[in-house]
Amino acid sequence: MSTDATADVVVIGGGGAGLAAAVSAAEHGASVLLFEAEREIGGSTQLSAGMLTAAGTSVQAALGVEDSPQRFLQHYLDLNHWQLKPGLVKAFCRQAGAAVEWLIELGADIPAKFSHDAHTPGLTRAGVEDVWRGHVPKDQGYGLVQVLDRARRRAGAEAVLNTRVERLLVEHGRVTGVVADGVEVRAGAVVVASGGFAQDPALRSRYYPDADAAGEDLFVVAAPGSRGDHFAFGDQVDAAITGEGWGLLLPTAYFQRLHHWQSGFPPRSRVLVGSHGRRFMDEDASYAVSSGIISAQDGPVWMVFDDRARQGLPPGYAHWNAGHVRSEADSGRTLRAGTLEELAGKMAVPAAALQATVDRWNGQLPAGGEDTEFLRHESLAAKGATEPPTEIATAPFYAARTLPAELVCTHAGLEIDAGAAVLDALGNRVPGLFAAGEAGAGVLGLRYVGGGNAVANAVTMGRIAGRAAAAG
Ligand SMILES: Cc1cc2nc3c(=O)[nH]c(=O)nc-3n(C[C@H](O)[C@H](O)[C@H](O)COP(=O)(O)OP(=O)(O)OC[C@H]3O[C@@H](n4cnc5c(N)ncnc54)[C@H](O)[C@@H]3O)c2cc1C
């Protein structure tokens, strides 16, 4: 990079939001310079399933799914208890469908077929959506990043890798560029798309203390670049911060240390029980809400399964495999007992309640019936399950502590308006500064709305930010 670089638009970060901003700014005639701190572009977006939640798309229409941005907005605000600004959320809900169409035009392959999971390309319902709204692209997050990066090249937006932006240039209250590698780069506008702060322990404690509740069991799957640099940029211009206390933690057994694609999946025949020894939720409830349900329990939550389930775990995964579970039990960290009564003693839950819970479970789904209390048969059917789960009846029995411990993304960041402009503490736009993705806050809220909330936010608000930044 030359020492007198300039660009109409500088983008900080090369994940979904940054790439979308770069492409969109270039499409609107701006010269663009994108800085990515890591050796390769992609960030968390590249690690993700790439699923996008969006309403009123051609994919939905081709499948006969009736949906609209207005319906999406209602669902979005209700799920978030109306704790978000409706104006911003409305812009997101209206533009998310357009962003999906844009991605398809750029080359994303989202086939018009129903998919029962977050990994099979098509239209899915991985969250708590009222209609099928999760758009899964071919090759997932990696594929999405490739599509956007190819579009970036075609549009002539330059990317500089391995270069972490250190600070903003600010003159008379206006952002006029950035400093990267000690070099000042002048720009008409700057888009902060530097992702979240999941990798920074101090910022986690300050802005998402729920993550600390997992203690030593916490593990972070967000990309290494999720260092929360946006807060320092925001400090320079007295930016308002919003979204404190919100993020996405997934529930896991304590021994899981990787995202489930690598760690593996717990056995289907399992029940989650609380300190009263009873079930309290649908074990297959969406990740959008399951952590909240678990956190609301008084005391530890246990995943109970039997040896048949352990032995049936498929090989090839790092943690959820028969050998690993056995070694966890040998170490005493996973509880193991020859009878449910003995297991209940180790779990410190009432033995009669645990026995009744397992008896009830065995008499329901494994016997071909329904889970009338928690409707788990519906969740399993939605996931495409064709066989009922088996009974929990083969000793030894196991109990593994389960808690929200896998940190996926964080929601606190620079407050933005419907045009992705960063707002200051007085609620005024900071001239020349835009933000999107996890760094630009106000769209991702208290509850994760459907599979694909965060990628849709990144691409949609990134696209809006790029267009607005190009306009100056
Ligand atoms: C394993 C996993 C699976 C997921 N699955 C899904 C899913 O299917 N659907 C969904 O909606 N969400 C999913 N998420 C969340 C989602 O991927 C992210 O919230 C979203 O992609 C964030 O996009 P972003 O552009 O804001 O950040 P990122 O994609 O993380 O990009 C930010 C980039 O900025 C760079 N950067 C940081 N600081 C600087 C700096 N100072 N200078 C230059 N560059 C910098 C980082 O290195 C990074 O590359 C998943 C996340 C993970 C980790």
The ligand as an SDF file (V2000), in Angstrom:
LIG
                    3D

 53 58  0  0  0  0  0  0  0  0999 V2000
  -19.4810  -21.4530   13.3990 C   0  0  0  0  0  0  0  0  0  0  0  0
  -20.4580  -20.3440   13.1320 C   0  0  0  0  0  0  0  0  0  0  0  0
  -21.6590  -20.6250   12.4800 C   0  0  0  0  0  0  0  0  0  0  0  0
  -22.5770  -19.5960   12.2310 C   0  0  0  0  0  0  0  0  0  0  0  0
  -23.6970  -19.8640   11.4900 N   0  0  0  0  0  0  0  0  0  0  0  0
  -24.5270  -18.8350   11.1560 C   0  0  0  0  0  0  0  0  0  0  0  0
  -25.5760  -19.0080   10.2120 C   0  0  0  0  0  0  0  0  0  0  0  0
  -25.7140  -20.0370    9.5660 O   0  0  0  0  0  0  0  0  0  0  0  0
  -26.4200  -17.9750    9.9830 N   0  0  0  0  0  0  0  0  0  0  0  0
  -26.2690  -16.7860   10.6170 C   0  0  0  0  0  0  0  0  0  0  0  0
  -27.0780  -15.8940   10.4020 O   0  0  0  0  0  0  0  0  0  0  0  0
  -25.2310  -16.5620   11.4430 N   0  0  0  0  0  0  0  0  0  0  0  0
  -24.3430  -17.5370   11.6980 C   0  0  0  0  0  0  0  0  0  0  0  0
  -23.2470  -17.2790   12.4760 N   0  0  0  0  0  0  0  0  0  0  0  0
  -22.9890  -15.8810   12.8890 C   0  0  0  0  0  0  0  0  0  0  0  0
  -22.5600  -15.0720   11.6570 C   0  0  0  0  0  0  0  0  0  0  0  0
  -21.6760  -15.8390   10.8860 O   0  0  0  0  0  0  0  0  0  0  0  0
  -21.8930  -13.7540   12.0250 C   0  0  0  0  0  0  0  0  0  0  0  0
  -22.6200  -13.0570   13.0050 O   0  0  0  0  0  0  0  0  0  0  0  0
  -21.7800  -12.8450   10.8020 C   0  0  0  0  0  0  0  0  0  0  0  0
  -21.3070  -13.5660    9.6980 O   0  0  0  0  0  0  0  0  0  0  0  0
  -20.8630  -11.6750   11.1300 C   0  0  0  0  0  0  0  0  0  0  0  0
  -20.5260  -10.9830    9.9580 O   0  0  0  0  0  0  0  0  0  0  0  0
  -19.5870   -9.7060   10.0880 P   0  0  0  0  0  0  0  0  0  0  0  0
  -19.2440   -9.2980    8.7060 O   0  0  0  0  0  0  0  0  0  0  0  0
  -20.1950   -8.7270   11.0020 O   0  0  0  0  0  0  0  0  0  0  0  0
  -18.2920  -10.2350   10.8440 O   0  0  0  0  0  0  0  0  0  0  0  0
  -17.1710  -11.2430   10.3280 P   0  0  0  0  0  0  0  0  0  0  0  0
  -17.6830  -12.1500    9.2930 O   0  0  0  0  0  0  0  0  0  0  0  0
  -16.5560  -11.8460   11.5320 O   0  0  0  0  0  0  0  0  0  0  0  0
  -16.1290  -10.2790    9.6170 O   0  0  0  0  0  0  0  0  0  0  0  0
  -15.4210   -9.2970   10.3340 C   0  0  0  0  0  0  0  0  0  0  0  0
  -14.0310   -9.2230    9.7530 C   0  0  0  0  0  0  0  0  0  0  0  0
  -13.3850   -8.0390   10.2230 O   0  0  0  0  0  0  0  0  0  0  0  0
  -12.0250   -8.3350   10.4470 C   0  0  0  0  0  0  0  0  0  0  0  0
  -11.4870   -7.3120   11.3600 N   0  0  0  0  0  0  0  0  0  0  0  0
  -11.7070   -7.1780   12.6870 C   0  0  0  0  0  0  0  0  0  0  0  0
  -11.0860   -6.0830   13.1650 N   0  0  0  0  0  0  0  0  0  0  0  0
  -10.4530   -5.5090   12.1090 C   0  0  0  0  0  0  0  0  0  0  0  0
   -9.6360   -4.3590   11.9650 C   0  0  0  0  0  0  0  0  0  0  0  0
   -9.3490   -3.5540   13.0020 N   0  0  0  0  0  0  0  0  0  0  0  0
   -9.1190   -4.0730   10.7400 N   0  0  0  0  0  0  0  0  0  0  0  0
   -9.3960   -4.8690    9.6720 C   0  0  0  0  0  0  0  0  0  0  0  0
  -10.1650   -5.9810    9.7600 N   0  0  0  0  0  0  0  0  0  0  0  0
  -10.6970   -6.2900   10.9610 C   0  0  0  0  0  0  0  0  0  0  0  0
  -12.0560   -9.7330   11.0190 C   0  0  0  0  0  0  0  0  0  0  0  0
  -10.8140  -10.3680   10.9070 O   0  0  0  0  0  0  0  0  0  0  0  0
  -13.1490  -10.3830   10.1730 C   0  0  0  0  0  0  0  0  0  0  0  0
  -12.6170  -11.0220    9.0420 O   0  0  0  0  0  0  0  0  0  0  0  0
  -22.2960  -18.2780   12.6880 C   0  0  0  0  0  0  0  0  0  0  0  0
  -21.0930  -17.9960   13.3190 C   0  0  0  0  0  0  0  0  0  0  0  0
  -20.1660  -19.0160   13.5320 C   0  0  0  0  0  0  0  0  0  0  0  0
  -18.8700  -18.6660   14.1830 C   0  0  0  0  0  0  0  0  0  0  0  0
  1  2  1  0
  2  3  1  0
  2 52  2  0
  3  4  2  0
  4  5  1  0
  4 50  1  0
  5  6  2  0
  6  7  1  0
  6 13  1  0
  7  8  2  0
  7  9  1  0
  9 10  1  0
 10 11  2  0
 10 12  1  0
 12 13  2  0
 13 14  1  0
 14 15  1  0
 14 50  1  0
 15 16  1  0
 16 17  1  0
 16 18  1  0
 18 19  1  0
 18 20  1  0
 20 21  1  0
 20 22  1  0
 22 23  1  0
 23 24  1  0
 24 25  2  0
 24 26  1  0
 24 27  1  0
 27 28  1  0
 28 29  2  0
 28 30  1  0
 28 31  1  0
 31 32  1  0
 32 33  1  0
 33 34  1  0
 33 48  1  0
 34 35  1  0
 35 36  1  0
 35 46  1  0
 36 37  1  0
 36 45  1  0
 37 38  2  0
 38 39  1  0
 39 40  1  0
 39 45  2  0
 40 41  1  0
 40 42  2  0
 42 43  1  0
 43 44  2  0
 44 45  1  0
 46 47  1  0
 46 48  1  0
 48 49  1  0
 50 51  2  0
 51 52  1  0
 52 53  1  0
M  END
$$$$
